[in-house]
Amino acid sequence: MRNAFIKELVAAAEENNKIVLVVGDLGYGVVEPFSERFPDRFFNSGVAEQNMMGIASGLASEGCHVFVYSIANFPLFRCAEQIRNDVDYHGYAVTIVSVGGGVAYGNLGYSHHAVQDYSLVRSLPNMLIASPGDPNETTACIRYLLNNPQPSYLRLGKAGEPIINQLVSSNFQPGEWQEIYEAPNPIGTLLTTGAILETVNKIISNNNDLKEKWSISSLPLWSMKSKKVQIEHLKKYKKVITVEDHQLDGGFGSWLMEAAMQYDKDLISRIQIKALKPEIYNVVAKQSTLNKIGGLEDLFSF
């Protein structure tokens, strides 16, 4: 996903001299294609995230589309007030790029776990969440953001994610589900957002019984503003299990529940939520181990 991000950003910056990249002294080995090609539009703010977001909002106020790149929580929680007041409130075109969503940086511990990020970002009224599940969805998300500059949060996996969504829908809009796999005799769909799509796809692909009964959907673009359009999608399925590498409280599944509560309460019973269990908070381990401890490899136990 990181490589897809920087490739698309460089290509867009060739055509648009208002695209700027700001980093917080991180990202080396990834951002060089941009920094070497556009040194006058690349800024390293140092380990000073609040200042970094202030720089970004200032550049955006002058008409730039600013991409702020760092890992996990650093471009988000450390500068939450600046995002709320300087970016979201003013509607500035700042895209916060967080690499290593969920527990991708598991071995570095809780300080690097992005498991409350959806909760923070989705509470901001102008912020759009872009949480692609694979490199193809990453490219589509970036193209949407470039064509629709706005306050946004791009949540990427760490590295090496396989291509799963072979044909990203041409109707790539906020709130629109991507149909990844259609089961022959479906009893419902597993709805993902973000890199957890890889885990869900493996589980379904390796179990013929599940493959017969469960479809897979992905929702890469969502926000407070796209709740209403969820109703028509929910009506298509008797059961929807949301799957996210985020804590239950304030997450993606909770967001979908709120949409049903607000617009069609009868649909609430169709939704079940699979999110990370709190047991992972005090554990230092690799991502696959943390996802297993968190319950994401056992999708049908609640």
Buried (B, 14 or more C-beta within 10 A) or exposed (E): BBBBBBBBBBBBBEEEEBBBBBBBBBBEEBBEBBBEEBEEBBBBBEEBBBBBBBBBBEBBBEEBBBBBBBBBBBBBBBBBEBBBEBBBBEBBBBBBBBBBBBBBBBEBBBEBBBBBBBBBBBEBEBBBBBBBBBBBBBBBBBBBBBEEBBBBBBBBBBEEBEEBBEEBBEEBEBBBBBBBBEBEEBEBBBBBBBBBBBBBBEBBEEEEEBBEBBBBBBBBBBBBEBBEBBBEBBEBBEBBBBBBBBBBEBBBBBBBBBBBEEBBEEBBEBBBBBBBEEEBBEBBBEBEBBBBBBBBEEBEEE
